[in-house]
């Protein structure tokens, strides 16, 4: 039997369809996922916890589908669109009664007293959490390893990282541990793992999906969904979006992605005349040849489908984006991290200490107001570049892969194979490894929606990704183009093995 025919390989939309027709039992499906986790996760380290109570949730779902009449299902499932579906939760998303560590050893006995907003929404929609995924400490790195949980590995190539900070979610999806996962993104933490694992990730506009105070007031951040298909990502995004009473920054989204379900022919037809800007380097990012090639192939596929595609330039530099974002981090995130770890600094991962020090160093020379001025300039430049276009297409990362256990404390050296390495040697070198990723600029411009979709395979044997960027709050535009890319350039979704 091929992997594609295994129950754990099914997309969420197909699982739900089989639940409805009673061709698949929710208990049988959970058992398939659990067996897959037991078979693979010792090698990958993607998960921090598998929840025993998930079995009771699957049994409840089985009874619901068995006892509910077919003519009643439509109305019920309109209100509970995830009925019986298991979801992987990023560990930072609190589950009442379970530990909430953020990857920190001193917090290993801390227990959450209530669910995070996105978890409540999943439960209200009939879904349940069956596993939790690993993160770096404080979700502050683009690799996923910590003293708390060890190293998380990429199922496409275990020597490499699945990215971060939602690396556990990306690795778990690509390995077949579940159909949907929660993620978060303050500088690329959803999009980068999606790119490195060949999955789909959505960075919603600020406020679209509720978060947890007080850091929900940070306009760079946002929670969101990951999945293996665009339709599954949209399914979870619809569940997550909307006002939540605990988050004053959340906005009403009553018709979010309404009518997104269309036939393949309609999806491709919608591309005709759509205006797509392509920016291969976002200024001066040192993008690898394989990533350029794959991004170009996506652009060519869109042009073949009669979209109007044109290459543009942006006046950005990796150094300028870094300076702007780290001014922000130094005035908001670093103080929060210091307050949470006071007295426990010696137990922190080396990259956590370095992140705080780097952010504080930038904030020492630039005020919050200085940062706002820099942000406004970058936002205006993006708006100017996108004028006359519906979406912008750009690579997600300039570097094709990161080493699984590396911390990149002294910058990053990009080898001929596209893998970022530590230390000196041949290849382009950047002072800070964050400068190798092309995501932070769109957290600076954080009212824009972005979907990461796979663009091809890197020379180092893992997937590459492309960001589809929309105008502020124009979420439907990026999902439409993402769905078209998925049809025009199908991808595996699951890593071999």
N, C-alpha and C positions, 0 to 999 in steps of 0.2 A: 504493500500500500504506500503511495507517495505521500509526502508531508502535506501536500495541498488537499488531500482527501481526509486527513485526520480531523477529528472534531475540534481540537485545539487550534487548528489553522483557520477556522471559519471566521469571516468578518461578523461584526455585531449585528448588522442588518439581516444577514442570513440566519444567524442564530435565533433572532427574534421571530423571523418568519417561520422557522421550524418549530419554535415553541407554540406559535399560534395554531399550526396544523397538527400539533401533537406528534410530529415526526421525530422530535428530539425532546427528551426530558431534561429540565433544568438540573436535576440531580446527576444524570448521566454526563451532562456537559461539564459541570463542576468537577466531577471525578476525572474527566479527561484532562482538564487544566491542572488539577492537583498532581496527577501522575506525571505530566510533562514537567512541572516544577521540580518534583522529586528526582526526575531523571537528569535535569540540566543545571539547576541553580547552584549546586555545589561547585561547579566549574566557573560560573559567571558571577555569583555574588550580587545579583540584581535586586534581591528582595531582603528586607529586614525582618519580615514576619508574615506567616500564613495564618489566617484567622480561623480557628476551629468553629466559631459560631456561623461561618459561612454555610456550613452543611444544613443548619436549621433554616437559613434563608432560602437555600435551594429547594428544600422540602416544602416550604410555604409556597414558593412559586409553582412547584409541581402541582400542588393541590389547587391553586388558583386556576391554572390552565385546564386542569382536568374537570373542574366543577363549573367553570364559567361557560355559559352557552355562547355559541359562535356569534349570534346576533347581538350579544352584549359586549363583545370584546372591543369593537371599534370605539365606543364611547369611553370605556375604561382605559384603554391604551392611549387614547388622546390625552388623558390626564396623567398616565403613568407610562411614558414611552420607553422606559428601561425595564419594564416588569420582568423580574427574574434574571436580569443580566448582571454578572459579576464584573467589578471594576477594580483595577489596581490603583491604590492611593499613594501618592508621594508622601513620604514620612512626615514632612512638615505640615501636612494637612491633618489637623487634629481629629482623632476619633475618641469620643467620650469613653473613659474607662481604660484606655490604652496609653502606653508611654508616648511622650512627645519630647524627643531629645534634640531634634535638629542636628543630629550627628555628633553631639557633644557628650563626651564621657561623664562630665559632672552632672548631666541631666538624665543619666540612664535610668533613674528611678522616678523621674517626673511623670505625672499622670495628667492627661487632659480631662477637664470636667465637662466639656461640651464639644460637639462636632464643629469643625470648620464649616463656613457657609457653603462651600462647594460640596462637602460631604452631605450636609443636610439636603441639598438640592438633589443629589443622586438618590438618597433614600426616599425622598418625597416622590421621585419619579419611578419608584419601584425597583431601583437597582440596589446592590449591596456590595460591600467591600470584602474581597476574599484574600487580598494580599497587599502588602505595603512595600514601597520601593526605596532603595538607598539613594542618598544624596551626599555630597561633600558637606563639611561643617558649614552651617549657616547658609547653605546653598550659595556660597560665595566663590565658586570656582567652576571652570569649564571642563574639569576632569571630575571623576567620582571615585574618591577613596577617602578614608578617614580612619583614625585610631579606633573609632567606635565599631565600624563595620568592615574594615579591610578594603580590598580593591575590587571594584566592579569592572567587569571586562566586556568588551564588545563581542557579541555572538558571531559577527562576521569574521573577526580576527582577534582572538583573545589577547594578543600582545598589545592591542590598542584599546583606548578608552572609548566608551559609548558617548563621551562628552559629559557636560554637566550644565546646570546642576541637576536637571531631571534625568540623569544618566541611567538610574535604576529603572525608571519608567520606560525609556527608550530601549534598553537592553531586554527588559521583560517582554515588551510588545514584539520585538523582532525575534525573540526566542519562542513565542507562542504561549506565554504564561497567562494571557488574558487578552480580550479584544479592545479594551479601552483603558486609559490611564489618566490620572490627573497630573498636572505639571504646573510650573510657575515660571515667570520670565521677568527678570529685572535688568538683564543685559544680554539676553540670548539663551537663557536657561531652558526654554522649551525648544527653540528652533535649532540650536546646535546639536543636542542629542538626537533630534529628529533627523537632521542631516547625516550624522555619523552612523545612524542605525537603519536608514532607509525607511523611516516612518513619516507620519504626517503630524505637524504640530501647529497650533493656532495661537498667535499672540493677539489677544483682543485689544481694542482701544481701551484706554484707561477708563475705568468705571463700568465697563460693559459687564464684567464678571466680578461679583463682590469678593472682598478679601477680609483680612482680620486686622482690626485696629491694634495699635496705632499706625503700623507701617502700611496699612491700606491707604493712608493719606500720601504715601510716596508715589508721585505721578509717573515714576519709571516702571513700577512693578505691575504685575497682573497675573492672576491664576488662569488656567486654561486647560484644554484637552489635548491629548495625544491619542493616536490610533494608527492602524495600518492602512486605512483607506480614507479618502476625503469624505465620503458619505458618513462613515462612522465618526469622524472628527466633528462633522456638522451636527450629528445626532447628540453628542455629549455637549457640544457648545450651546445648543439650544436649551438643554437642561440647566446648564450653569448660569446662563445670562439672566440679568434682571436685578431689580432692587432688592436689597436685603436690609432689614431694619438695623442690623448690627454694623453696617458699613455706610456711613453718610456719603461716601464718594460714589456709591453704586447708582446706576441710572436705569430708568424704566426701559424695557426692550420688549414690548408686547408682541411685535410681529417679526422678531429677529429670525432671519433666514427662512421666513415663511415661503412655501412653494419651491424650496430648493430641489426637491426630488423631481427629476426629469429623466426622459429617455436619453440614451447615449446620442442618438441622432440630434435631439434638441440641444444637448450640451455642446456638441461640435458646431451646430448651426449658429449658436449664439456667439461664436467667435468672429463671425464675418463682420468686418468693419470695426471690430474692437481695437482700440489703439493701445499698443503695448510698448513702453519704453524699456530698453535694455541698458543696464549700466554694469559693465563687467568688473570694474575695479573700485567703484565708489570713491573715485579720486586716485589715491596712490597705494591702495592695499596690494601687497605682493602676491597676487592670486596665482596658484599653480596652473600649469598648462592643462592638466587633466580636468581641473575644475572649469577653466575657460572653455575647454572643448565640450564638456557636458552642458554647461549653461547655454552655449551656442546651439547645441542640438535641440534644447527645449525651445529656444527662440525660433529656430528653423521650422520645428513642428507646428508652432502657432502660426507662422507665416504661411505654411503650406495649407493650413485650414482657413486661410484668407483673413487672418488678423493683420492689422497694419502695424508692423514691427519696425522700430527705428532705434538705433543706438544713440545714447546720450552720454554726457559727462557731468560729473558733480565736482565742485571745487573743494573737496574734502581731503584731509590727510588722516592717516591712522593716528598720528600723534595728536592732532587737534581733537578728534573724537574722544581719545583716551583722556586728554586733559579736561574736556568738558564734563564727561561722565564721572570722572574721579573727583572733580570739584563737588558734584552732587553727592557722591558716595561719602566723601569726607565730611560733609556737613549733616548728613542724615543717617546713613547706614552704619558707618564706623562708630559713631557715638552709641548707637543702639547695641552694636556688638560688644563694645567695651563695657557697657553697663551690664550686659548679660553674662560676661565672663570674668568680671572683676574678682581677683583672688584665685583664679584658675588658669591664668595665662600659660603656665608651664605645661598644661595638659593639651593645649591646642595644637592642631596640625600646623606645620610650617607655612602652608599657603594661607591659612587664616590670619596668622600673625603678620605675614607679608601684605596681605590685602589691606588690613587695617592701617599698617604703617604707610603704605603707598597712598591710600586715600587721605590720611591725615596730613601727609606731606604736601599734597596738592592743595588741600583746603587751607593749609597754613599760609599759602601765598595768594589764594583767591577766595573771595567771600561768596556767600550764597547769591548775592546780587550779581557778582561777576559771572557766576555760573548761569544765571538766568539770561544775561546778555548774550553769552555764547550760545546758549540753547536757542534763543530767538533767531539768531543769525542762521543756525543750521536748519531750523524749521522753515525759515523763509526760503532758503536755498533749495530745500526739497520741494516746496510748493511751486517754486518757479520752474524747476526741472520737470515736474510732473504736469505742468499746465498743458492742456491739450491732449493728455493721455488718460486712459482709464486706469491702468495699473503700471507698476514698475517691476521689472524682473532683475534680480541681482543674486550672485552667489551668497550662500549663507556663511561660509567660512573661506578664508584665503588659504588656509592650510588644510590638507586632506585628512590628516589623522594626528592624534596625540597619543603618546605612550601611556599605557594604563596606570602605571604607578608613579608617574612623574609629577613634580610640583612646579617646575619652571620658575624657580626663584630668581634666576639670573637671566631672564629673557628666554627667547626661543630661537633655535637655529633650524631653518627649514631645509631639509635634505633634498636631494634630487628625486627621491621617491615620494615627495610631498608630505612626509611624516615630520612633525615638529619634534626636535630633540633638544636636550639640555646640553649646556657646555659649549665649548668652542669647536671649530672645525669648518669644513666646507659647507657652503650654502648661505643663503640670505639670513641675516640675524636681525631680530627686533629686540628692542630694549625691554619690552614687556609683552608677555604672551597674549594678553588681551588684544594687542594690536594685530594679531593674526586672525581675528574673527570680525565679521562684517555685520554684526547684529546691534551693537550698542547705539548706533546712530538712530535706529528706529525706536529705541526706548527714549532717547532724547526727543524724538518726534512721536510721542506716545499716544496720540489720538488716532494714529493710522493703524488699520488692521493688517495682519500679515499671516499668510499660510506658507509654511515650509513644505515642499514636496520633493521627493527624490528626483535627481536629475541624471543619474547614471552611476557608474562605478569608478572609483579612483584607482590609480595605478597600484596603491598599497592594499587593495582588496576589500575595501569597505565602501559603502555608498557615499555619494555627494548629494548636496541639497541646493535648492534654489528658493529664494524668498520671493513671494508674490505680494507686493505692497500696494495698498489702496489709498485713496484719499481719506481724510479723517472720517471715521464712522461709516465708511462705505464697505461694510463687511461682505455684502453679497457679491461685490465685484471680484474680490480675491478668491472666494469660494468657487465662483463660476469658472474662473480661469484655472484654478487648481483642479477642478473636476475634468476640465478639458485636457489638461496636461496628463492626468492619470489615464485617460482614454487613448490619447495619441502616443504616449510613451509608457506603456504598462510596466510595472515593476513587481518584483517578487513579494515584497512585504515581509517575508519571513527569511531569516538567515538559514543557510543550510546546516544540517546536523540535528 
